[in-house]
Amino acid sequence: MRIPTRYAPILFGALLSAVMVGLVSAFVIAITQGIHSGFAAQWIRSCLTTWPVAFPTVTLVAPWVRRIVGRVTA
């Protein structure tokens, strides 16, 4: 099953934000609280609460960032 190309920006935003939320939330929890018995549950909760903010942010900001990068690179 392939997703139509017109959905590429939305898929890009979904995947990038999911990866970033997962990595950053795990890092922050590990640094601030350490790896403990409830780490996985807390990490999942953190991901589920922050991803709804990260996804639209990445999706809306990515085109703007691409334009800026295009202007400042050769």
Secondary structure, DSSP 8 states (H G I E B T S, - for coil): ----GGGHHHHHHHHHHHHHHHHHHHHHHHHHH-S-TTHHHHHHHHHHHHHHHHHHHHHHHHHHHHHHHHHH--
